[in-house]
Amino acid sequence: MRLLCKFLYLSLIMPCLASAEPRPGHMVYLRTVDPSIEQDIRYAGAHNFTGHPLDGYAAPECLLSQEAAKALARVQTALRSEGYGLKVFDCYRPSRAVADMGRFANEPGDPLKGEFYPRLDKKDFWRLGYVARVSNHSKGGTVDLTLTGPDALPADTWTPSAKPVDCTAPYGQRWHDGALDMGTGFDCFDEPAHTDNPTIIAVARQNRQILSSAMEKQGFVGYSKEWWHFTYTRDETLNNVMDFPITPLAASGVLDTSNQLIVVTSKNWTDTQGTAQRYVRQGNRFEKYQASFPVVLGKNGLAWGKGLTRVDQREGPLKREGDGKAPAGIFKLGTAFGYDSLADTKLPYLALTSTTECVDDSQSKRYNELVDGATTAKDWNSSEHMRGMDELYRKGIVIEHNMPASPASGSCIFMHIWRSPTSPTLGCTAMNQADISRLFSWLDPRQSPLLIQLPEQEYEQLRESWNLPER
């Protein structure tokens, strides 16, 4: 009864905290640091052990401390070089959500017991270590996640009518979350979910080891009762429990962690030529850096792409595979690539070979990825061979559009060398070789560089709300 009264008391004071506690400056949205990490934030919906969205989850977003987010991005980079990737289920958790879990455990009803805890009484959650009264998630450095890869079964779309299947059932029978076989599903309150449980099959045990090893190398420590649970240990300042609500990522906040911008604008949606201007952060403002330079865009102009901002409700065309349009929006810049074995750049660099391909087949598990066609199991019918007979890709930079990839939303988008000042691209942003060489030497991943690409009218309409610099 004392515990129940405690949670009832918390439920009364939490509404006051919602307006009293803003997001601290050290807490960032993971997608602004690495949008390639997939997100399936379970507590923002009903597909979790409580059967309802938890208090404080007003948006399905992963937030972490800036240092923890950067460390997780390094894990992702290392895993992607081996053909794997990350998908997060939960990150920062408001303390009101922890209280919500407590209320659930003391109230009647078990809507999803059959999936998440078929052999457990929910009143034993705390005693057995599956739920904490004070969670490290509320301190900003803990994350629940899994491992993705080309051998994973495609993710299913959950609905309330879905029949619960035991989270310890064989891989092909339990819920398909789009990840590799980890031995159990996420939030599986049962002994097979214990990290070193000896009863899981060899493949699942190996996948857990791959995930744990990659996380540990970047300062994350696992939890013995939950294979998916890791806490960042290289930031001793993460001691305070927080309760600010998780809200949708505002476009104005996307630029908060960036110190380098490339702004590309065109006259209108269908224009194939544009102007690029670099900016550097000076305090709270962005100032122009050196002179602007010309670029060419897609042969059919621009269309809203899938980047760091949500644009579903905005007017204008949407980017699709093969539409000949360059993506509009805000995008991270990824790997640099080229014909030379080494390059003068701080960006990660990929030396192209005769077998390097970019997969543009939407049905492929490698869609929108650069792969070595000689060593990668081929499941695609269409790709772009990166080392052709011309000089277009002698130097280039990946624009992180449609990451993680949604089928048919566009692929293989780069900055690269143009054929001429009047020759548009198939969907990329191209420029003079001297200008892309300057970008190679200027861009610094430690400064979180971003590309902003918009028609002039949209840029002016969005400048204040997105906190964009003056052109």
BELHUZI-V851157 format. One record per residue. N is the residue number from 1. PHI is phi in whole degrees, 0 to 359 (* if undefined). Layout:
BEGIN
n=(N;N)
phi=(PHI;PHI)
END
This chain:
BEGIN
n=(1;2;3;4;5;6;7;8;9;10;11;12;13;14;15;16;17;18;19;20;21;22;23;24;25;26;27;28;29;30;31;32;33;34;35;36;37;38;39;40;41;42;43;44;45;46;47;48;49;50;51;52;53;54;55;56;57;58;59;60;61;62;63;64;65;66;67;68;69;70;71;72;73;74;75;76;77;78;79;80;81;82;83;84;85;86;87;88;89;90;91;92;93;94;95;96;97;98;99;100;101;102;103;104;105;106;107;108;109;110;111;112;113;114;115;116;117;118;119;120;121;122;123;124;125;126;127;128;129;130;131;132;133;134;135;136;137;138;139;140;141;142;143;144;145;146;147;148;149;150;151;152;153;154;155;156;157;158;159;160;161;162;163;164;165;166;167;168;169;170;171;172;173;174;175;176;177;178;179;180;181;182;183;184;185;186;187;188;189;190;191;192;193;194;195;196;197;198;199;200;201;202;203;204;205;206;207;208;209;210;211;212;213;214;215;216;217;218;219;220;221;222;223;224;225;226;227;228;229;230;231;232;233;234;235;236;237;238;239;240;241;242;243;244;245;246;247;248;249;250;251;252;253;254;255;256;257;258;259;260;261;262;263;264;265;266;267;268;269;270;271;272;273;274;275;276;277;278;279;280;281;282;283;284;285;286;287;288;289;290;291;292;293;294;295;296;297;298;299;300;301;302;303;304;305;306;307;308;309;310;311;312;313;314;315;316;317;318;319;320;321;322;323;324;325;326;327;328;329;330;331;332;333;334;335;336;337;338;339;340;341;342;343;344;345;346;347;348;349;350;351;352;353;354;355;356;357;358;359;360;361;362;363;364;365;366;367;368;369;370;371;372;373;374;375;376;377;378;379;380;381;382;383;384;385;386;387;388;389;390;391;392;393;394;395;396;397;398;399;400;401;402;403;404;405;406;407;408;409;410;411;412;413;414;415;416;417;418;419;420;421;422;423;424;425;426;427;428;429;430;431;432;433;434;435;436;437;438;439;440;441;442;443;444;445;446;447;448;449;450;451;452;453;454;455;456;457;458;459;460;461;462;463;464;465;466;467;468;469;470;471)
phi=(*;299;295;298;298;300;287;295;297;300;295;282;269;299;303;292;293;302;267;272;244;279;291;296;296;275;264;231;282;302;295;282;263;209;289;282;283;289;230;221;284;294;281;275;231;261;274;209;295;273;79;209;295;277;303;95;260;273;204;278;234;266;242;217;298;301;292;294;296;295;295;294;296;292;300;300;299;295;292;296;292;253;90;250;195;246;226;261;256;200;228;299;233;304;296;294;289;297;296;297;300;295;296;300;291;249;247;290;111;220;298;235;304;299;264;264;209;297;247;229;277;297;290;264;308;289;302;267;84;270;226;254;289;236;263;298;304;284;261;97;238;248;220;254;203;218;249;252;181;296;268;285;290;302;290;273;259;279;226;302;276;297;283;297;239;314;294;262;295;307;311;288;262;283;303;272;261;83;251;289;290;252;98;211;281;291;57;271;273;197;299;300;278;297;308;256;299;279;273;284;289;299;298;295;297;294;296;298;293;299;295;299;297;296;292;297;297;253;97;263;243;278;233;296;271;218;297;269;257;223;237;284;248;261;226;287;276;276;245;264;287;241;220;292;286;273;243;302;289;282;301;295;274;297;278;301;263;261;242;225;233;241;254;246;232;235;294;200;298;261;294;260;237;208;233;249;225;272;224;233;284;233;69;265;238;253;247;299;239;57;276;286;211;281;221;244;244;297;297;245;90;240;206;303;255;258;233;267;238;270;234;302;266;272;287;121;290;255;294;226;300;76;275;70;245;279;283;259;137;241;224;283;253;252;291;274;214;177;280;284;290;228;216;277;204;273;291;303;234;244;279;287;238;293;252;285;230;246;277;244;271;299;277;278;290;258;309;68;236;274;225;267;297;278;240;261;300;275;231;239;252;213;200;252;281;284;250;267;274;256;255;301;255;302;219;203;222;288;268;281;260;58;233;294;285;260;306;68;268;112;214;56;257;226;264;205;282;276;287;195;295;240;256;290;253;271;152;260;244;240;205;299;299;295;289;288;295;295;295;306;281;273;294;225;301;292;264;49;293;229;253;248;227;207;296;303;297;294;300;292;295;261;301;286;290;267;62;277;287;293;280)
END
